[in-house]
Amino acid sequence: MSGDAGLWCDRLVRGLPQHEFDLYALGGGRPQEDAGRVPLPEQVGRVRTAPLWTAPQRAAEDDGVAYGRRARRRFAEHYGELAGALCAGTTTGAGAADGSGNAFRGAFGDDPRDDLGDRSAAGSWTDALADRFASALYGLAELARDEGGLTGALRSEAAVRLLERACRAPGAPSTVREARVPDLLTVAAHLERALRPLSLDWYGDDDLGAADLCHATAGGPTALPGLLARHFCDVPLLVTEYGVQLRAHYLTLGPDAAAPAVRALLAAFHGRLATEVYRRAALLTPGNAHTRRWQERCGADRDRIRTVHPGLEAARFAEVGEAPDRADPHTLAWVGCVEPAKDLVSLLHAFAEVRKEVPKARLRIVGAPTGPEGEAYLGHCRVLAAQLFPDEAEGVHAVGENPVSFERIGGPEAPTLPEAYAAGAVVVLSSVVEGFPLTLVEAMLCGRATVSTDVGAVVEVIGGTGLVVPPRNPRALAEACVALLCDPERRERLGAAARARALELFTVEQNIAAFHGIYLEIVSHCPVRRFVLDEAGAPLPFAAPAETHVPLHWAGPGSRVLPRNPPGRPTAHAAAHPAPHQASEGAR
């Protein structure tokens, strides 16, 4: 895990020393693996990783597992059901499989059920489809547990043929019926990668099965280990989403990225998986109302959703926030990662209008590009700034200077992130796509008045402490900036209100306290069921007293603990040899 999600997870673990953690990490790429590991606090017992970015060369050598005839029949049954669930026509909510654009609209736009006369019938049909997908998913997981792996089967020719059969079946949408062999190979490869967690050896009674709670830090395939721990061992699942995986998939796999059949099938898969995760989680903790609406549209129960805003370290911005007069009264500041979604082009055109009203105005753009696309976009913005604002000089013998500057954190004018915000009297956010705008919260902690576009969770974060304008509207953006640049008292009032709101809602302390309460609530409703036996195999009542949550050794030799499920209520594929456990002398 890297970026903002990794930083949040690290702060959460370090902020809860009263809990013991085992970390299970799914590696997303080689750069992440090569970055190394950070020092861990004492409350982390162990770390298990699975590098899912590796690509096997040949299916037969993927996991060294050779299926017999019975296992091949089981795979054909479950994978065929999974493929059939993806090709079962259009769906309500997430994962429409009927074409290029309907998947996105179905997930968070027009509800397809609005065109149906019987909403209850549509709901029943959707539930049946969700159950079909879930049955196939857990069937594959049980097969992987029995046979020792699933990767080779998922990459086999049989998997492609089963997928093709489902696409050609009667009732399949026209979009998927048109899938060609390259399309089927692309989808099969994507499914194999997404389903790799099913083949991990994490689901025994001494691994995830021994946990009191499984906390998934994202939805989608990332939540699969927690989903299987719930299925195999009844471990309650908590899912936190600060960015919706399903939405990210829709935005990434656009019309230019893949064929219509590929987009439809993958949208159906990720939609079905999101629905299953949301159905089975004990609680969902979205980071904002925007994410919450996605979860509700995908079938999540409102009673099991608790919005928990991400937290930032307020102390880092305290010096700037407590000295609002440090800013240049004519300077606008933009801080963030440079990429097309930030719409700096509209900001530059808006600043041209601002200069007409406030000739002394300056614009500081502080941030680094993200990847090759960001580098190209930054170059385009530099060229546009040079065209809109030719270098200006005070006299014929003076050197000209552009009112727009492009800087990076660590430079002479912006050595630190707080200093970047301190330079501007008004902080601007011009994005056309946002999740939870962390840069906006940072500006609020710095006591800065803000002008933002109405995207993502911006309105939820601002809460009346800043000006909000429509996206892709340079004139409205310019008018709001001019209004604040020309009214220092209003700027100061909004900045103070913004800082107070951020300190109340968006600090690390608030975030950690919320999750501490949620952990206790979930565990109180899902008690751990462990049965301790003595040397003769007889049960020892009260052998695990309430004090066993204290990290000490509680007992003498010879006793052992059975899995979470009691005798007579076995879970499929439970471990044959329970892990040793010591019972307290008082209980003996």
N, C-alpha and C positions, 0 to 999 in steps of 0.2 A: 504494500500500500504506500502511495506517495502523495505529494501535494497536500491540499487542504484536508482531505479525508485522513491521510496518515497523521497529520499534525493533531487533528481532533482526537483520533484514537489514542495517540500517545498521551495527550493531556488527560483523557478520561481514565486510563489505566493508572497513571501516576497520581491522579487526584482521588483515587479510591483505595487507599492502603488497607482498609478494613475488609476488602474482598480479595480472594485469590483468583488469579487468571491463568489460563492456558491459552496460548495464541495459536491459531491455525490460519496460515496465510496461503492464498492462492497467488502464485507469481504470474504477473501479467506480461512480462517481457524481459529480455536479456539485460537492458540498461538498469532495470529495477533490481535484478539479481546482482549485477556487478557493483551496484552502489553500496553494498555491504549492509550490515545490521547496526542498529543503534544500541547503546547500552540500555539494559532493561532494569526496571526497579525490582526490589526483592519480592513483591507480591506476584510476579510472573513465575510460574512453576516450570513451564517448558514451552518450547516453540516448535511447531511442526510446519513444514513448508512443502508445497507441491508446485514445481515449475511447469505451469500449463502452457507455456509459450513454445516448448519444444515440438518439433514436427517429425513424427516417425517416418522412416524411409519406406518401409514395406509393411503392409498390413499384417503379414504373418509374424513379423518380428516386433510388433508394437508392444505387447505385454507378455509374450511368450506363452500365451494361453491357446491351446488347441481344443475347440469344442467337440464334444461327442454328438451323436445323433440327437439325443434327448435335449441337450443344451441348444443345439441349432434350432430345434422345433420351438423351444421356449423363446429364443431370440426372435424368430420369425413372427411368433404370435404377438409379443409385446411391442417390437419395433413396428410391425404392421399396424397395430392399434394406435401407436403414437403418430405414425404418418397419416392414418385415417383421421385422427382428431385434427390434424393440421389442414386436411383437405376437405373438411366437412362443410364447406360453404362459408358464407359470411357469418360473422359473429357479432354479438352486441358487446359494447364496451371495448376492451382491448383486443388487438390481434385480428382484425378483419382480414380474411384471406381471399378477398374478391377482386383485388386489383391494386394498381399502383398507388392511388391516393386515399382509398377508403379506409385503409388501416389507420392512417393518422387521424382522419376525421372521426373514425369510430372510437378512438381512444380518448380524444379530448375535443370533440367538436359536436357536430350533429349526431344525436343518438339514433342509430339505425332502427331502434324499436319504435321511434315516432312514426314510422311508416307501416307499422303492423297494427292490425285491429285488435289483437288479443295480447296485451302485454304479459299477462300471467303465463300464457302458452310460450311466449318468447323466453321468459325467465326460466321456465321448466326445461326448455330445450337447451338453453345456455348451461344450466346446472348439469344436465346429463352429459353435455360435451366436456365440461370441466372434469366431471367424474371419470369420463373415459380417458382423458389425457392423464389424470393423476394415476389411474390404475395401470396404464402402460408405463409411466415413469417409474413407479415403485416396483413394477414387475421387472424392469430392466435393472434397477438397483439391486434387487434380490438375486437376480441372475449373476450380476457382477460379484456379489458377495459369495455366492455358492461356488462360482467357477474361478475366482481370483482375478477377474479383470473383464473389461468390456471393449477396450479400445480397438483391438483387432477386428472384432465383429462389426463395430460401428464404421470402420473404414473398408469393409469388405464389399465385394460385388453384390452379395445378397442384400445388403442394406440399400444400395442404389436401386436394385430391382424392386424391393418392397416399397420404396418411395415412389418409383414410377407407377407401380400398380395402384397405389392410392390416388395418384394424380389422374389416372385414366379411369377411375371407378365412376359408375353412374352417380350423378348428383354433385360431382366435384365442380367447382367454379370454372368458368371458361379460361380464366387467367392461368390457373395451375395446369389445366389440361394441355395448354400450349407449351409446357416446359420441355425443353430439349435436353439431350444428354449432358452437355456442359452445364446447364442450369441445375440438373439433378446432382451432378458431381459437386458443384459449389455448395448446394444446400446440405448434402451429406457431410461434406468436410466441416461446415459450420456447426452442424449438430454434433459431430464427433468431438469438436473442441469444447463446445458448451457443456456436453455431458461427461467430460472427463472426471469431474468430482465423484461420479457414481462409482468409479473404479478405485477410489482411494481406500486405504486401510485405516480409516479414522473412526469407524463406527462400532468399535468394540466396547465392552463394559469397562475397559481401562483407558479409554480415550474420550471421545465426545459422549459416549453413553454414560460416563461417570459424572458428567457435569450437572450442576443444579440448574443451569440456564445457559442457553446458547444465544449469543448476541451477534447477529450478522450486521456488518457495517455497510451493507448495500443490498439492493434487491437483485433480481435476475439470477444468473448462474452463480454469483457470489454467495447467495443464500442457500444454494443446494446442500452443502454439508449440514447446515442447521436443519433444513427440511428433512433430510434423511435421519439425523439424530432424533428428531421428533417421531418419525415413522418407526424406526427400529427400537428406540429406547424410551419413548415418551418424554424426551427432554423438551421443556418449553422453549419456544423460539421467540426472540425479540428481534425485529428488523428495523434498522434506522436507515432512512434515505434522506440525504441532503441534496441529491440530484437524482431524478427518476431515470433508472436504467432503461426503461421502456421508451421514454421520450428521447433519450440519447441515441438509442438504436434507430428510431424513426428519422432523426435528424441526420445521422451518419449515413444511413443506407438510402440516399435519395435517388431520384430518377436517373441521374448520371452515373451512379455507382454500380447498378446491377440491373438485370433484366426484370420485367414485371413479375414473372413467375417466381424468381428468387426473392424479390421483395415481399411478395404476398405470403410465401411459405415461411420465411423467417419472421415476418411480422406476426403471423399466426403462432409460431413457436414461442416467441418472447412474450406475446400477449397471454397465451395459455399458462406459461410458467409464472408470469407475474400474478395472475389470478390465483394459482395454486399457493404461491408464497403468502399472498395476502389472506387467503382463506384459512391457512393453517397457523399463522403466527398468533401467539398469545396476545401480543401488543405490537402495534406499528407506531414508530415515532418519526414522522416526517419533520423536516427542518423548517417548513413554512406551509402556509395555506395553499400555495400553488401546487406543491407536491401532494398535499392531502387530497386535493380535488382529483388528481390523477389516480390516487389509490382508491378513492371512493368509486370512480368510474370503472375501475378494474374489478370491482366486487368486494372491496374491503368493508367490513362492518364499522359503522361510525363509532360504536361503543368501544371498539378496540383500537382507536386511533388517539394518540396524544401528541400534539405538536410540541416539539422541543427545539428551540432555536439553537443554532451553533453558537459557541462562545469564543470570545477573543480575550487576549490578555490586556486588560484596560490599563495596567500600570505602564505598559510600553508607550502609551500615547498620553499619559497624564501630564507630562511637562508641557506639551503643545496645547492640550485641551484647557489647561489652567492659565494659559497666556494667549488669549485670542487676538491680542493687539499686535502680534508678531507678523501678521500677514501684510503683504503689499495690498493696499485697498483697490488697486486696479487690475489685479491678477486673477485669472481663472486657472484652475489646476485640474488636470485629468490624470488619474493614476490607474494603472492596470496592465493586463497583458494585451499586447497589440495583435489584433486579429480582425478579420472582416466583421464578425458579429458585434464588435464594439462600435462600429459605424463612425469612425473618426472623420470620414468624408463629410457627413452631415454636420459634425461639430465644426469643422473648418469653414464650411459655408455659413454656419450660424455665426461664427466669430467674425466673418466679414461684415455681417449686419451689425454686430455689437460694436465694431470699430467706427461705424458711422455715427453712433450715438455717444460712444465713449472713446475718443481718439487715443487716449493714453492706455487703453486696455492691452493686456498681454495674455497670451495663452501658453501654459507650460504643459507639455505632454510627457509624462514620466512613465516609462514602462519598457519592457523587453518584448520582442516578437516571439510568438509561439510557433516554432518550426518553419519550414520553407515558405508555407503560405503566409505566415505572419511577416517574414522578412520581405516578401514581395509586396505585401500590403503596406508595410512601413515605408518602403521605397516610393510607392504610389502616393502616399500621404505627404512625404517630403516634397515631391515634385509639385503636388497640388498647392501646398503651402507657399512654395516659391512663386507660383503663378499668381495666387490670390494676393500675396503680400510681398511685393518686391522690396528688397532691402531699403530701409529708409535712413536718411542721414539728416542731422540737424542743420548742417551747412554744406557749402560746396566743397570744403576741405576736410570734412569729417567722413569717417568710415560708416557705411550703412549697416543697419541691424534689422533682422526680421523680428516682428512681434510674436512669432510662433517659434518655440524652441522644443526640440526633441531630446530628451534626457533619459538616463538610466539610473536606477538606485545604485549608489556607490560613487557617483560622479561628484565633482567639486561643488555643484550647486544643490545636489540632493544626496548627501552622504548616507542618509538613513530614510526609511519609509516615513516616520513621523515628520522629518524635515521636508519631505516632498509635499505632504498635506499642509504643513505650516506656511509654505510659500504662497498659497492661494487664499484670497479672501472668500472665494466661492469655489466649491468642488463640483465638477460636472460629471455626470454619467450619461452617455449618449447611446447605450446599447440598443440593439434590436432583439437580442436574445439574452436572457439572464435566468439563472436559477435563484440562489440566495446571494445577493450582492454584498460580498464581504468587504469590498473596497468602500462601499457606502457606509457600512458600520464603522470602519476605521476612520472615515472622515467625520462621522458623528462623534466618535470618541475624542477626536481632536477639536471638537467644538466648532466645526465649520458648517456654515449654511450650504445647502446643496440644491442643485437643479438636476433632475433625473427624468429619464423617459419611463413611461408606464409599461414596464415589461416584468415578467417573472414575479418575484416577491417584493418589488420595489415599494409599492404602496404600503404593504404590510410592515416593512422595515421603517419607512419614513414616519408613518402615523401622524401626519400633519405638521412635522417639524421641518419640512422643506418643500420646494416647488416641484411639481410633477407635470410633464408635458407629454403629448403623444409621440411615439417613436417615428423616425424618418420625417420629421417636421422641423427643418432648420429655422424657420421664422419663429415658431413658438418657442424653440430652445433659446433663440437670441433674445426674444422679449423677456423671458424669465431671467436670463443672465443680466440684462440691462437693469431690470427692476431691482435686483439685489445689489449690483455694483453701485447704483445711484442712491441707495438707502442704507447707510451704515448702521443705523439703529435697528432696522429690521433684520439685517444680517446678524447682528450681535444677539438679538432676541431669539432668532431661529437656531443659531449655533448653540446657545446655552440650553435650549429645549432639546435639541438633538443629542447633546452629550448626556443630559439627564436620562433621556429615554434609553440610550445605548447602555448606560451603566445599570439601568434597572432590568433590561431584558436580554442583553447580548454579551454577557461576560462568561468567562470560564467557570467561575464559581456557581453561577446560575445553572449552567449546563450540567455540571457534575452533581449538584444537589438534586436536580430533576432525575437523573439516571440512577442515583443512589436510591431514591424513593421508588422508582419503577422496578429496580431489581428486587427490592424487598417485597413489593406488591405481588410480582409474578411468582416468586418462590413461595410466598405464603399461600397462594392458591394452587400451587403445584408441588406439594411436599415430596421430598426424596423418599423412595421406597427401597431400603436396603435391609437385607435379612442376614444376620450374623449367626454362624454356626460354630459349635465347639469342635474339639478334636474328633468326637464320635459322630458328628454330623447332626446333632440335635440343635434346634434353634435356641438362641440366647435372647430372651426378651430384655429390652432396655440395655442391650450391650452397646448401643451407640447413643449415649446421653446427649442432651442438648448442648453440652459444653464442647462437643467434638468439633464445632466450627473453629475453635481456637487451634492454631497450628502447632499442636504438641502430639506426642505419642501417648495414646490413652490405654495401653494395655499390654496383656501378657501374650506369650506365644501360643500357637496352636489353633487359634480361631481363624475363621475366614468369612468373607462376605459374599453373598450371592448377588446376582445382577439386580437391576431396579425392579424387575418383575418377579413377583412371588412364585413359589412352586405351584403348579396347577394353572398358572396363567402365563405360559411361555410366549416370548416374542419370537417371531421367525428368525432363524439363524442366530440365536443367542449363543454367547461363548460357552464352550463346553467346560472349561476350567475357570472358575471364578478367581478373581485376583485375591491375594491374601490380605487380611485385615485384622488388626489387633483390637481386642475388646478390653475395656477397662477392668481393673481388678475388682472394683466395687460391684460391677455387673455380674461377675462370675460367681 
